[in-house]
Amino acid sequence: MSKESKTHPFFSILFFNFFAFLHAHTALQTYIVQLHPHGTTRPLFSSKPRWHLSFLERSVSSEEHHSSRLLYSYSSAMEGFAAMLSESEMESLQKLPDVVAIRPDMRFHLQTTYSYKFLGLSPTRENAWYKSGFGRGVIIGLLDTGVWPESLSFNDQGMPPVPKKWRGICQEGQDFNSSNCNRKLIGARFFTKGHRIASTSASPENVQEYASPRDSHGHGTHTTSTAGGVSVPMASVLGLGSGVARGMAPGAHVAVYKVCWFSGCYSSDILAAMDVAIRDGVDVLSLSLGGFPLPLFADTIAIGSFRAMEHGISVVCAAGNNGPIQNSVANEAPWIATIGASTLDRRFPAFVQLDNGQFLYGESMYPGNRLSSTTKELEVVYVTGGDNGSEFCFRGSLPREKVLGKIVVCDRGVNGRTEKGLAVKESGGAAMILANTAINLQEDSVDVHVLPATSIGFNEAVRLKAYLNSTSKPHARIVYGGTVIGKSRAPAVAQFSARGPSYSNPSILKPDVIAPGVNIIAAWPQNLGPSSLPEDTRRTNFTVMSGTSMACPHVSGIAALIRSAHPNWTPAAVKSAIMTTADVTDHSGHPIMDGDKPAGVFAIGAGHVNPERALSPGLIYDIRPDDYITHLCTLRYTRSDIFTITQRNVSCNALLQMNRGFSLNYPSISIIFKHGTRSKMIKRHVTNVGSPNSIYSVEVTAPEGVKVRVRPQRLIFKHINQSLSYKVWFISRKKAGRGEADFAEGHLTWVHSQHGPYKVRSPISVTWK
């Protein structure tokens, strides 16, 4: 049919009606309405959805049916619903009895063949994998972009049957049916209502979005296989990084909740997925999502995860990628395990050899090991000047006559790293050097570029640009070095990993720990090229990604191993085991580095995960849900703020009277000296999960400017599961300043005196405000 054919009158009417509908609804927005779980009006209705609808009936003025405005009814992660409302309707709804809070929908953003070996997990010897049965019987739920079920990482050969407690479903949809689930991938659902309302523009033509749990972005497939993928032999990215791919808990079951789409992940959809996951029976919830720090009572993920924690579910979240800026850590709730990112000692060298004989170190996953390992010597150009962003290599910004057949230098920042390579290729460039700027320093996230390319650190970029300025016809070649393991210090903190102190709750040290998050190789969908670009026609079953998004599922999988070995432990006990056994030295025995300096507690929290030790921590710091509520009272949260988070009506005065001198039994210690205070006392209690008749002695490295006293200095346990308390006094030797906050750090460790394997370490941060 000709493109010029006339529009049928029916379609004109349909278009007109659709336009009128849109016009009438332009002022509508999605709001999450939180209700009192024991609301006075609840008994008047036969069901919760009926009760939820009644609020819309009383506040929505238009003539359409009120149910068309209701997006989700929540009952497990929160009591309430999500609905499309105008501002005036929202204001009238706010006045109705039983309405606790109304929040606009918010957008969140998404933030391997080797990492299990790097973490000391091996299938051939008696270690954490054997002790935990590889995570058997545990269900990990992942909120992400969905899953590519055909990936070999989700093969269920040898997997045990689906656990009897599982109540989830395999939701059918576009190119996805119930037979796509199996004994490994036991459940899949998708949540799109909030996204559909918020995203006024359709997804780009060259991006295929599936209205189903099927993954069209790759991120969800990558994180799911990192947490619980089975063994896949001969895995690689176009020949690089080859080996056996395995998730952290290869024996665990996975369930996927697709909440993220081309425009992001909306809080109404995230809450709906958490609501269902709690009822489905997951043991671990993994959210590689985050944004900027929010007060806990305004944070959907914090609220939903409080309910999950009450149901005994471990919630693990990404710390965010806004490092190295201070106070950038997201997902700060103390009942969440917040994970920063670290590096591996695996490199993909790709040197720049300048024609003056200098070599500049770089890294790349182009071209795999199947092509020539060296590019031809070519002229190098760096296109600057003008206001079209040519130094960043925006698409359309590079004049063909300047770049044709040359190596083009592109600065990092603004647009995507692989997109820059595509821009160079489209303009006729032969290769690319991606140059870090001052904000990225030496951070080396690699990519599977669409043309010969390498990424260089900031120091190398300075040298390269000095060379370009010193000669009229600069020339260079790129020399590829394949995959190199064990030749570099690691782990180190990833430059992008978000940092503490916590913005809304500095009395809790965040992030909790760091885990591998740089250049992680994991499963990848078959509809996408390894660079993620729609224009990339190459296909591979695995690709490389970096971010705290990749660190989070490592810890989710490790939490599954611990839960499999210790099924009766609470989420707080699981997190305590991960934190108190974390490493603060790298594999060479030196302090973990953050750039060119030793890493501080606001970068690494308790340290770098060590799964082998986490399975047998000796002592744990346990926390009950009620303790978190008392903690919220110490933050001076209002009664309604606390109710919003916990759905519990509490009197903070009465609680704090009953718990004088309360401090949350957290595995790390954060002390704040406000102006005028010189001493602080905290109390902790530890539970023996090691061996009976154990004696632990305390070792303290005091923060600079602080005297630390611990009583008692020995803990004598007669039997397993016995709990003992200790107190710590911190006396400041300097006055709290009136200007900028001042920091110091140290640590407190309980050491098993029979020279056993147990060292239970708590980091200490001290702030003078």
GUNU-439866 format. One line per field, with one value per residue (C-alpha): x, y, z; residue in one letter. Coordinates in Angstrom, 3 decimals. Layout:
east <- c(X;...)
north <- c(Y;...)
up <- c(Z;...)
type <- c(A;...)
//
This chain:
east <- c(0.000;1.315;2.478;0.424;-2.913;-5.708;-6.655;-9.839;-12.594;-12.830;-9.160;-9.712;-12.470;-10.315;-7.385;-9.641;-11.092;-7.611;-6.403;-9.415;-8.729;-5.084;-6.057;-8.508;-5.841;-2.818;-3.065;-3.204;-0.209;0.446;0.350;0.983;-1.664;-0.755;-3.625;-3.857;-3.764;-6.452;-8.450;-11.794;-13.526;-11.989;-14.737;-17.379;-16.014;-15.959;-12.364;-9.271;-9.453;-13.099;-11.947;-9.157;-11.623;-13.923;-11.329;-11.345;-15.140;-15.093;-12.399;-12.477;-14.835;-14.917;-17.683;-15.460;-15.462;-13.231;-11.618;-9.952;-7.848;-6.630;-3.233;-2.273;-3.676;-0.913;-1.268;2.087;4.815;2.415;-1.313;-2.640;-2.856;-1.431;-3.816;-3.926;-5.082;-5.216;-3.680;-7.097;-8.254;-5.066;-5.698;-9.284;-8.134;-5.572;-8.405;-10.172;-9.922;-7.411;-5.103;-1.578;0.511;0.363;3.537;3.995;5.432;9.236;11.693;14.671;17.605;19.516;22.760;30.452;33.318;35.733;34.376;33.454;37.110;38.298;36.037;37.576;34.665;35.724;33.621;36.526;37.251;35.467;34.413;31.455;29.732;29.776;28.824;25.778;24.814;25.481;22.433;19.961;16.407;16.762;14.736;16.319;13.869;15.348;13.677;15.207;14.630;13.434;15.215;16.278;15.074;16.913;20.302;22.342;22.798;19.146;19.309;17.665;19.518;20.382;18.308;16.088;12.288;10.623;10.326;6.864;6.590;6.742;3.452;4.569;3.632;5.216;3.270;2.710;3.148;4.828;7.300;7.128;5.005;4.797;7.137;9.944;10.099;11.737;13.318;16.014;13.918;10.845;8.867;8.599;6.263;6.162;4.847;4.235;1.309;3.341;5.820;3.046;1.467;4.756;6.348;4.628;6.975;7.046;10.276;12.754;11.983;15.197;14.519;12.170;10.312;8.559;5.221;6.275;9.024;11.392;14.459;15.062;17.920;20.212;20.701;18.254;19.652;23.161;22.282;20.119;22.893;25.425;23.277;22.193;23.329;24.336;27.742;28.264;31.552;33.549;31.830;33.496;32.853;33.989;36.861;37.932;37.579;36.957;36.226;33.343;30.595;28.820;26.581;27.297;24.579;24.395;22.084;19.501;16.224;15.606;12.388;12.333;10.144;10.434;9.980;12.448;11.769;13.463;12.663;13.583;11.930;8.921;8.203;4.571;5.788;8.667;6.271;3.821;6.648;7.815;4.199;3.844;7.361;6.646;3.543;5.332;7.783;11.208;14.048;16.294;15.265;17.916;17.406;20.145;18.206;18.798;18.720;19.712;19.447;15.927;14.505;13.320;9.641;9.755;11.647;9.427;12.207;12.903;9.176;8.649;11.826;10.799;7.750;9.953;12.393;9.468;8.598;12.167;13.371;16.945;16.875;20.079;20.368;22.937;24.599;24.397;26.921;27.280;30.752;33.237;31.006;30.439;26.871;25.905;25.016;21.408;19.257;20.399;17.781;19.464;17.325;18.753;22.204;23.703;26.464;29.272;31.499;35.080;37.510;38.837;42.457;41.461;42.562;42.035;45.101;44.961;47.993;48.268;51.702;52.551;54.930;57.419;57.910;55.743;53.200;49.973;48.158;44.529;41.912;39.349;37.271;37.517;38.237;38.189;41.091;40.008;41.413;44.862;46.131;47.457;45.785;47.680;49.533;47.124;46.880;45.293;42.742;40.996;38.173;37.508;36.008;32.478;29.464;28.293;30.121;32.674;35.209;32.583;31.934;28.179;26.528;26.645;29.296;32.387;33.087;33.776;36.639;38.482;38.098;37.975;40.354;41.891;42.050;39.669;40.147;36.842;36.470;34.379;31.144;27.627;26.808;27.407;30.893;29.927;27.751;30.905;32.500;29.389;29.594;33.231;32.368;29.379;31.616;34.232;36.758;38.892;39.441;38.843;40.792;38.337;40.030;39.074;38.547;39.392;36.100;36.858;40.597;42.050;38.732;38.805;35.342;35.795;33.322;32.796;33.119;31.805;35.208;38.845;39.052;40.690;39.958;42.782;42.953;43.154;46.959;47.401;44.861;46.940;50.074;48.224;46.890;50.334;51.724;48.942;49.772;53.484;53.381;51.605;50.944;50.509;50.318;49.604;48.440;46.426;48.090;45.720;46.942;44.033;43.022;45.475;44.709;46.489;48.947;47.234;46.311;42.702;40.146;40.135;37.146;35.481;35.690;31.946;30.846;28.622;30.039;28.822;28.269;24.570;22.715;19.508;20.791;24.499;24.125;24.348;27.529;26.772;27.565;27.638;30.222;31.705;31.692;32.933;31.266;33.823;34.093;31.790;31.059;27.605;24.717;23.320;20.192;20.433;18.490;21.210;24.764;27.389;27.747;23.973;23.655;20.668;22.992;25.384;24.627;27.121;25.637;27.129;25.736;27.780;28.940;30.760;29.122;30.217;28.262;27.009;24.224;26.751;28.016;24.515;23.684;27.078;25.959;22.393;23.886;26.176;23.139;21.420;24.400;24.231;20.452;20.838;23.445;21.545;17.827;16.714;18.848;17.137;17.978;19.990;22.016;22.777;23.919;25.991;27.804;28.659;29.836;31.891;33.897;34.635;38.227;39.963;43.125;43.509;44.894;48.476;47.817;47.913;45.027;42.245;42.893;40.544;42.356;45.837;44.981;43.839;40.041;38.047;34.922;32.624;33.871;34.004;31.820;32.884;35.102;35.071;32.818;34.442;31.861;34.010;34.273;30.699;29.301;30.970;31.184;31.532;29.349;26.426;24.748;21.024;18.295;14.527;11.994;11.028;14.635;14.524;11.417;13.197;16.099;13.724;12.599;16.230;16.362;13.544;11.185;7.586;4.911;3.390;6.823;7.419;3.916;4.533;7.627;6.534;2.692;3.004;1.552;4.180;4.823;8.498;8.489;7.364;9.733;12.776;11.845;11.846;15.099;17.275;20.629;19.398;21.710;20.806;22.669;24.314;27.493;29.271;29.606;28.954;29.563;28.569;29.921;27.708;28.876;29.265;29.335;32.607;31.608;29.245;28.396;26.975;25.791;25.940;25.036;26.475;25.151;27.479;26.917;30.408;31.385;30.343;32.760;34.242;36.164;36.553;38.912;38.505;41.054;40.510;42.175;40.910;39.997;42.450;41.473;39.244;39.821;37.913;37.020;35.281;33.631;33.921;37.104;36.383;33.187;32.874;30.231;29.153;26.868;25.725;23.016;23.941;23.928;26.225;26.371;29.221;29.482;31.870;32.690;34.058;35.722;36.615;39.989;39.093;36.179;33.507;34.279;31.876;32.725;32.978;32.411;35.585;36.011;38.119;37.889;39.030;37.729;36.725;37.328;36.362;39.023;38.502;41.168;41.781;43.444;40.438;39.241;36.930;37.607;34.439;35.281;33.215;34.376;34.078;33.410;33.537;32.164;32.554;29.808)
north <- c(0.000;3.476;5.650;8.432;6.512;8.499;8.050;6.095;8.257;5.727;6.320;10.098;9.767;7.393;9.812;12.744;10.848;9.761;13.359;14.572;11.846;12.919;16.574;15.806;13.812;16.040;17.210;13.640;12.158;8.917;9.186;6.510;6.768;5.157;4.104;3.140;-0.714;-0.772;2.093;2.935;2.707;-0.691;-2.913;-1.271;-3.017;-6.657;-6.563;-4.391;-3.422;-2.368;-0.273;1.301;2.163;3.894;6.641;7.363;7.392;10.125;12.282;11.826;14.340;13.186;11.030;8.118;4.949;5.327;1.907;3.185;5.494;2.725;1.285;-0.978;-2.104;-2.761;-4.871;-6.524;-3.942;-1.174;-0.671;1.557;2.035;3.863;5.965;8.681;11.929;15.608;17.947;19.037;15.392;14.557;17.462;16.360;12.738;13.941;15.159;11.776;9.663;6.746;8.464;8.410;9.935;10.698;10.742;11.463;8.591;8.828;7.581;5.461;4.457;1.266;1.738;-13.352;-15.658;-14.745;-12.854;-16.062;-17.176;-13.724;-14.037;-17.410;-19.626;-22.866;-25.881;-28.275;-27.925;-27.878;-24.254;-21.892;-23.385;-26.870;-25.722;-23.913;-26.486;-23.797;-21.883;-24.739;-24.154;-20.349;-18.059;-14.804;-12.231;-9.596;-6.286;-5.196;-5.069;-8.678;-11.789;-13.612;-17.087;-18.963;-17.937;-21.005;-19.423;-20.323;-23.975;-26.108;-29.380;-30.818;-28.189;-29.429;-29.082;-25.702;-25.110;-25.912;-22.440;-20.743;-19.024;-17.038;-17.342;-17.288;-14.406;-14.750;-11.849;-10.802;-13.526;-15.078;-18.000;-20.170;-22.785;-20.166;-20.799;-23.916;-25.203;-22.466;-19.495;-20.336;-17.109;-14.046;-11.036;-7.565;-4.238;-1.457;0.711;3.449;3.528;3.785;6.810;8.611;8.001;10.364;9.468;6.029;4.048;4.851;3.028;1.017;-0.250;-3.226;-3.221;-6.481;-6.220;-9.260;-10.354;-10.714;-8.468;-5.978;-4.083;-6.824;-5.334;-7.736;-10.841;-9.733;-9.144;-12.290;-14.537;-12.814;-13.631;-17.177;-18.305;-21.953;-23.061;-22.295;-23.666;-21.814;-18.480;-15.331;-11.956;-12.424;-14.571;-12.281;-13.098;-16.751;-19.338;-21.026;-18.494;-18.991;-16.918;-16.487;-18.997;-21.409;-23.759;-21.077;-20.461;-17.059;-15.102;-12.010;-8.917;-6.574;-3.001;-1.092;0.112;2.389;5.543;4.185;2.424;4.045;3.767;2.670;-0.338;-1.077;-1.082;-3.342;-5.820;-5.784;-6.233;-9.377;-10.725;-10.749;-12.889;-15.077;-16.298;-14.957;-15.180;-12.456;-9.330;-7.802;-4.238;-2.859;0.417;3.725;7.429;10.144;9.926;10.521;10.764;7.252;8.295;9.558;6.542;3.859;1.266;1.907;1.550;-1.602;-3.198;-2.579;-4.790;-7.346;-7.401;-7.978;-11.032;-12.338;-11.323;-10.027;-6.866;-5.980;-2.701;-0.834;2.162;4.188;5.422;9.063;8.662;9.880;12.697;12.655;12.053;10.443;6.967;5.925;3.191;4.210;2.436;0.409;-2.674;-2.696;-4.079;-1.213;-2.290;-0.236;-1.394;-2.667;-3.756;-7.202;-8.049;-8.996;-6.539;-6.199;-4.140;-2.055;0.270;3.426;3.425;7.008;7.560;9.246;5.834;6.480;3.883;4.933;2.209;1.669;-1.093;-2.433;-5.486;-4.723;-6.715;-9.973;-12.331;-13.280;-10.290;-8.776;-7.638;-4.318;-1.597;0.194;3.390;6.228;9.974;11.052;13.914;15.637;17.800;20.756;24.221;25.122;24.345;21.037;18.845;17.398;16.782;14.415;12.831;13.399;11.794;14.259;16.477;15.143;16.613;13.706;15.543;15.908;12.341;10.082;7.136;8.558;7.689;10.093;11.181;11.492;12.875;10.846;12.268;13.391;10.655;6.900;5.467;3.041;5.729;7.851;4.984;4.719;8.487;8.095;5.111;6.895;9.884;7.676;7.486;4.317;3.992;5.802;6.695;7.343;9.788;10.056;13.571;14.793;13.426;9.818;9.858;6.365;4.453;1.823;0.476;-1.389;-1.754;-3.952;-1.068;-1.167;-0.137;-0.513;1.537;1.832;3.751;5.623;7.117;10.839;10.856;9.200;11.629;14.584;13.054;12.285;15.852;17.320;15.143;16.226;19.882;19.300;17.989;18.934;15.368;13.087;9.342;6.294;2.702;0.616;-2.597;-5.175;-7.512;-9.966;-10.961;-10.605;-11.935;-11.368;-8.691;-5.718;-4.834;-5.586;-5.125;-1.317;1.032;1.895;5.630;5.820;3.954;6.243;7.427;8.173;9.637;8.925;12.113;11.459;9.120;9.714;7.673;4.582;4.031;3.471;1.781;-1.455;-3.287;-3.264;-6.119;-6.671;-4.124;-3.213;-5.119;-7.945;-10.548;-12.150;-13.417;-11.303;-11.456;-12.719;-9.721;-7.225;-6.534;-6.700;-2.881;-2.448;-0.209;-1.000;-0.494;-3.236;-6.362;-8.667;-11.336;-12.970;-14.858;-12.783;-9.185;-6.892;-4.227;-1.981;-0.281;-0.770;-2.575;-5.376;-5.331;-5.701;-9.189;-10.515;-9.838;-11.044;-14.381;-14.499;-13.740;-16.739;-18.966;-17.824;-18.334;-21.829;-22.710;-20.926;-21.009;-19.623;-16.478;-13.093;-10.609;-8.605;-11.708;-12.402;-8.804;-8.865;-12.006;-10.294;-7.079;-8.353;-10.784;-8.313;-7.723;-4.348;-5.447;-6.345;-9.625;-8.422;-7.786;-3.982;-1.617;-1.478;1.646;4.408;6.071;6.918;6.769;4.053;3.698;5.233;3.863;6.150;4.413;0.759;0.578;-2.581;-3.672;-6.061;-9.147;-12.464;-15.256;-18.003;-16.192;-14.817;-18.346;-18.822;-15.406;-16.606;-13.825;-11.897;-8.576;-9.281;-6.636;-7.074;-4.986;-3.196;-2.033;-0.230;1.626;2.797;3.855;5.998;7.670;8.583;10.347;12.633;11.396;12.429;9.927;10.166;9.768;6.573;5.308;5.942;3.702;1.004;1.045;1.077;3.720;4.420;6.925;7.841;9.412;6.154;4.055;6.201;6.230;2.409;2.278;4.952;5.370;3.226;2.598;0.344;-2.981;-2.307;-4.191;-0.883;2.059;5.688;8.386;12.034;14.716;17.757;21.135;20.892;17.083;15.418;11.830;9.167;5.682;2.957;-0.525;-3.612;-7.267;-10.190;-13.729;-16.731;-18.720;-20.310;-22.928;-23.457;-22.464;-19.631;-16.669;-13.461;-10.587;-7.051;-5.213;-1.529;0.864;4.198;6.972;9.890;12.429;9.947;7.811;4.483;2.314;-1.083;-2.970;-5.921;-6.603;-10.331;-12.128;-15.680;-17.789;-21.113;-22.252;-21.554;-18.877;-17.241;-13.406;-11.100;-7.293;-4.803;-1.032;1.358;4.876;7.387;10.476;13.283;14.911;17.883;20.297;19.998;22.699;25.405;25.093;22.048;18.544;16.735;12.939;10.169;6.387;3.231;-0.244;-2.603;-6.349;-9.318;-12.008;-15.668;-16.263;-19.933;-18.624;-19.916;-18.560;-15.902;-12.171;-10.100;-6.606;-3.402;-0.212;3.018;6.428;9.602;12.946;16.319;18.665)
up <- c(0.000;-0.863;2.049;0.470;0.859;2.461;6.089;6.610;8.275;11.155;11.996;11.857;14.466;16.533;16.375;17.297;20.272;21.386;21.120;23.132;25.748;25.975;26.261;29.048;30.897;30.400;33.993;35.341;37.080;38.955;42.741;45.362;48.077;51.396;53.671;57.334;57.377;60.099;58.645;60.234;56.836;55.927;57.514;55.290;52.163;51.053;49.741;49.830;46.110;46.719;49.698;47.633;44.836;47.318;47.802;44.084;44.027;46.675;45.095;41.306;39.766;36.122;34.671;33.576;35.641;38.682;38.193;34.994;37.194;39.534;38.512;41.429;44.781;47.351;50.484;51.370;50.690;51.774;52.335;49.579;45.834;42.825;40.739;38.072;39.653;38.896;41.467;42.770;43.061;44.952;47.337;48.048;48.528;51.068;53.322;53.497;56.667;56.638;54.095;55.592;52.777;49.057;46.961;43.246;41.206;41.057;38.484;39.527;37.311;36.770;38.313;35.247;34.102;36.851;39.867;41.763;41.536;42.603;45.682;46.563;45.471;43.786;42.786;43.367;47.069;50.421;50.670;50.966;47.913;49.410;52.914;51.514;48.878;46.239;47.574;47.048;48.157;48.278;45.979;44.762;43.393;41.067;40.181;36.880;33.089;32.814;31.598;28.411;29.450;26.666;28.103;29.064;32.528;33.288;32.210;34.925;34.337;37.752;39.608;42.475;42.176;42.727;46.527;47.941;49.502;46.067;45.211;42.159;38.498;35.056;33.498;29.766;27.370;24.159;23.054;26.523;27.701;30.800;29.289;29.453;33.219;34.637;37.855;37.711;36.495;38.570;38.133;35.907;35.967;34.422;35.744;33.259;34.407;36.114;33.229;30.615;32.320;32.972;29.558;27.190;24.328;22.726;22.948;20.149;16.880;16.999;20.568;20.806;24.131;24.995;26.833;28.879;31.295;28.299;28.582;25.757;27.492;28.810;32.283;33.993;32.270;33.326;37.013;37.299;35.963;38.282;41.326;40.468;36.991;36.555;35.188;31.496;30.071;27.392;28.053;26.685;25.075;21.457;22.763;25.631;29.358;28.524;31.206;33.002;33.810;37.151;39.395;43.105;44.087;41.131;43.040;43.968;42.136;40.537;39.985;37.798;38.247;35.262;36.512;34.307;30.779;28.226;30.229;33.676;36.625;38.318;42.029;41.484;39.447;41.866;44.837;42.947;42.264;45.900;47.009;44.870;45.587;49.337;48.725;46.148;48.800;47.782;50.352;48.886;46.961;44.704;43.431;41.188;41.218;42.866;42.500;44.875;48.665;50.018;53.549;54.452;54.725;51.103;49.728;48.149;48.176;51.900;52.724;50.628;51.947;55.577;54.975;53.162;56.112;58.501;56.385;56.783;53.302;52.849;50.701;48.811;46.859;44.770;46.450;43.219;40.647;41.735;43.280;44.191;45.488;49.276;50.570;47.239;48.577;47.844;49.451;52.944;55.094;57.871;57.029;53.456;52.555;50.501;48.107;46.555;43.680;43.499;40.805;39.816;39.014;35.444;32.731;28.979;27.966;24.777;24.615;22.550;20.864;19.839;16.932;19.319;20.969;24.063;25.235;26.987;28.975;28.018;28.130;25.673;24.800;21.091;18.937;20.874;20.166;16.651;14.775;14.373;17.789;16.455;14.396;11.601;12.464;11.674;12.111;15.443;15.609;18.537;17.190;19.509;19.193;18.261;20.403;18.919;21.453;19.015;21.842;23.364;19.938;19.805;16.806;13.909;15.600;13.779;10.283;7.895;6.177;9.524;10.835;7.744;8.189;11.389;15.102;16.860;20.495;22.407;25.944;28.424;29.759;28.723;26.140;26.379;25.890;23.095;21.492;21.024;19.074;16.899;16.202;15.112;12.889;11.296;10.450;8.763;11.608;11.711;15.491;18.795;21.924;24.789;27.182;30.858;32.244;35.756;37.154;36.042;36.918;36.281;36.305;33.554;32.700;29.415;26.549;23.506;21.033;17.457;16.032;17.160;20.366;23.774;26.997;28.754;32.250;33.034;33.496;30.081;28.551;29.776;28.191;24.945;24.604;25.367;22.544;20.137;20.861;20.295;16.722;13.503;12.255;15.290;14.561;16.753;16.734;19.244;20.468;22.024;24.757;25.255;28.817;31.725;35.240;38.554;37.419;39.109;42.698;43.536;44.845;44.759;45.040;41.728;41.076;40.292;43.439;45.572;48.906;52.405;54.833;54.523;53.643;55.587;58.318;59.152;62.356;60.102;58.099;54.388;52.037;54.048;51.916;48.415;45.877;42.308;40.013;37.320;34.015;35.098;32.406;32.608;30.439;27.612;25.410;21.843;20.447;21.407;20.353;23.135;23.093;23.855;20.795;18.520;15.519;16.717;14.636;16.442;18.709;21.822;24.849;27.323;27.648;30.056;32.254;35.143;37.939;41.481;39.554;38.999;42.621;44.101;42.657;43.823;47.410;46.694;45.639;48.686;50.910;49.264;50.148;53.799;53.953;52.513;55.167;57.995;57.087;60.475;60.390;60.150;57.353;59.957;60.884;57.206;56.685;59.903;58.701;55.382;57.080;60.034;57.863;55.021;53.921;54.339;52.535;48.880;47.534;48.024;51.743;51.421;52.298;49.685;47.585;46.497;43.602;44.899;48.627;51.061;51.009;53.854;55.529;53.506;50.340;51.486;54.621;56.462;53.546;50.590;50.704;51.576;51.000;52.522;55.886;55.761;55.953;59.349;61.075;64.701;66.140;64.662;65.463;65.260;64.942;65.399;63.443;66.700;67.123;63.769;64.972;68.144;65.911;63.801;67.030;67.824;64.422;65.648;62.941;63.568;64.500;60.995;59.303;61.294;60.505;56.790;56.886;59.340;59.397;63.194;65.455;68.110;70.852;70.580;74.050;75.612;73.472;74.274;77.986;77.926;75.914;77.512;75.758;72.848;69.925;67.000;67.169;63.789;62.772;62.050;64.466;63.560;66.209;65.785;68.165;67.831;69.125;72.899;73.250;74.208;74.992;73.658;74.860;72.654;73.506;71.303;71.783;69.859;69.442;69.314;66.097;66.144;68.678;72.324;75.126;73.087;74.477;72.458;73.300;71.985;69.837;69.079;66.664;68.004;65.544;65.676;68.335;70.191;73.283;73.201;76.238;75.931;78.823;79.197;77.245;77.042;76.077;77.430;75.663;77.160;74.329;70.789;70.257;73.577;73.417;75.400;75.546;75.646;75.950;74.215;75.417;72.900;74.434;72.031;72.606;70.457;70.293;67.610;65.071;64.024;60.333;58.064;59.441;60.475;60.196;61.722;61.535;63.300;64.047;66.854;66.459;68.629;68.199;69.121;71.769;70.888;67.722;65.809;62.496;63.924;63.706;64.028;62.817;63.054;61.321;63.352;61.842;63.966;62.807;64.535;63.404)
type <- c(M;S;K;E;S;K;T;H;P;F;F;S;I;L;F;F;N;F;F;A;F;L;H;A;H;T;A;L;Q;T;Y;I;V;Q;L;H;P;H;G;T;T;R;P;L;F;S;S;K;P;R;W;H;L;S;F;L;E;R;S;V;S;S;E;E;H;H;S;S;R;L;L;Y;S;Y;S;S;A;M;E;G;F;A;A;M;L;S;E;S;E;M;E;S;L;Q;K;L;P;D;V;V;A;I;R;P;D;M;R;F;H;L;Q;T;T;Y;S;Y;K;F;L;G;L;S;P;T;R;E;N;A;W;Y;K;S;G;F;G;R;G;V;I;I;G;L;L;D;T;G;V;W;P;E;S;L;S;F;N;D;Q;G;M;P;P;V;P;K;K;W;R;G;I;C;Q;E;G;Q;D;F;N;S;S;N;C;N;R;K;L;I;G;A;R;F;F;T;K;G;H;R;I;A;S;T;S;A;S;P;E;N;V;Q;E;Y;A;S;P;R;D;S;H;G;H;G;T;H;T;T;S;T;A;G;G;V;S;V;P;M;A;S;V;L;G;L;G;S;G;V;A;R;G;M;A;P;G;A;H;V;A;V;Y;K;V;C;W;F;S;G;C;Y;S;S;D;I;L;A;A;M;D;V;A;I;R;D;G;V;D;V;L;S;L;S;L;G;G;F;P;L;P;L;F;A;D;T;I;A;I;G;S;F;R;A;M;E;H;G;I;S;V;V;C;A;A;G;N;N;G;P;I;Q;N;S;V;A;N;E;A;P;W;I;A;T;I;G;A;S;T;L;D;R;R;F;P;A;F;V;Q;L;D;N;G;Q;F;L;Y;G;E;S;M;Y;P;G;N;R;L;S;S;T;T;K;E;L;E;V;V;Y;V;T;G;G;D;N;G;S;E;F;C;F;R;G;S;L;P;R;E;K;V;L;G;K;I;V;V;C;D;R;G;V;N;G;R;T;E;K;G;L;A;V;K;E;S;G;G;A;A;M;I;L;A;N;T;A;I;N;L;Q;E;D;S;V;D;V;H;V;L;P;A;T;S;I;G;F;N;E;A;V;R;L;K;A;Y;L;N;S;T;S;K;P;H;A;R;I;V;Y;G;G;T;V;I;G;K;S;R;A;P;A;V;A;Q;F;S;A;R;G;P;S;Y;S;N;P;S;I;L;K;P;D;V;I;A;P;G;V;N;I;I;A;A;W;P;Q;N;L;G;P;S;S;L;P;E;D;T;R;R;T;N;F;T;V;M;S;G;T;S;M;A;C;P;H;V;S;G;I;A;A;L;I;R;S;A;H;P;N;W;T;P;A;A;V;K;S;A;I;M;T;T;A;D;V;T;D;H;S;G;H;P;I;M;D;G;D;K;P;A;G;V;F;A;I;G;A;G;H;V;N;P;E;R;A;L;S;P;G;L;I;Y;D;I;R;P;D;D;Y;I;T;H;L;C;T;L;R;Y;T;R;S;D;I;F;T;I;T;Q;R;N;V;S;C;N;A;L;L;Q;M;N;R;G;F;S;L;N;Y;P;S;I;S;I;I;F;K;H;G;T;R;S;K;M;I;K;R;H;V;T;N;V;G;S;P;N;S;I;Y;S;V;E;V;T;A;P;E;G;V;K;V;R;V;R;P;Q;R;L;I;F;K;H;I;N;Q;S;L;S;Y;K;V;W;F;I;S;R;K;K;A;G;R;G;E;A;D;F;A;E;G;H;L;T;W;V;H;S;Q;H;G;P;Y;K;V;R;S;P;I;S;V;T;W;K)
//
